[in-house]
Amino acid sequence: PDSPLSCTKNNPTLSDRFTITINSLGDISMNIDSLECSYESTYTCQVVLSQAAGVKQADAFLRIK
């Protein structure tokens, strides 16, 4: 079955570096381990609320300084 939470860059080989934390209702964090400069990009995060409610999606731009 599909995971209810997913965040990916357009490169599925990086998915093992992503972890998702639900802090509270409406507050979800995406963590990326072992950052590299090449990870600077726009990421899409999806949360499956339920089959009836559907999927919520947001894009986040990661800038590495």
C-alpha positions in Angstrom: 0.0 0.0 0.0 1.0 3.6 -0.6 2.4 5.6 2.3 0.0 8.3 3.5 2.9 10.8 3.6 5.4 11.3 0.8 7.9 14.0 -0.1 10.0 13.6 -3.2 12.3 15.5 -5.5 12.1 14.3 -9.1 14.6 11.6 -8.2 13.2 8.5 -6.5 16.7 7.3 -5.5 16.8 10.0 -2.8 13.6 8.9 -1.1 15.5 7.0 1.6 17.0 10.3 2.9 13.5 11.8 3.6 11.6 11.5 6.8 8.3 13.0 7.7 7.3 14.1 11.2 3.7 15.0 12.2 4.1 17.6 15.0 0.5 18.4 15.4 -2.7 18.8 13.3 -1.7 20.9 10.3 2.1 20.9 11.2 4.1 18.4 9.2 7.9 18.5 8.8 10.0 17.1 6.1 13.6 16.3 7.0 16.3 15.4 4.5 19.4 13.6 5.8 23.0 14.2 4.5 22.2 17.4 2.5 24.2 18.2 -0.6 24.2 21.4 -2.6 22.7 19.5 -5.5 19.5 19.0 -3.4 18.6 22.6 -3.9 15.3 22.3 -5.7 11.5 22.5 -5.5 10.0 19.5 -3.6 6.4 18.3 -3.6 4.9 17.0 -0.4 1.6 15.1 -0.4 -0.5 14.0 2.6 -3.3 11.5 2.0 -6.0 12.5 4.5 -8.5 9.7 3.7 -10.0 8.3 0.6 -13.0 10.6 1.0 -11.0 13.7 1.8 -8.3 13.1 -0.8 -4.8 14.3 -1.0 -3.3 17.6 0.1 -0.2 18.8 -1.7 2.3 21.6 -1.2 5.5 22.6 -2.9 8.5 23.8 -1.0 11.7 25.3 -2.3 14.9 24.2 -0.6 17.8 26.6 -0.7 21.1 25.5 0.8 23.4 28.2 2.1 
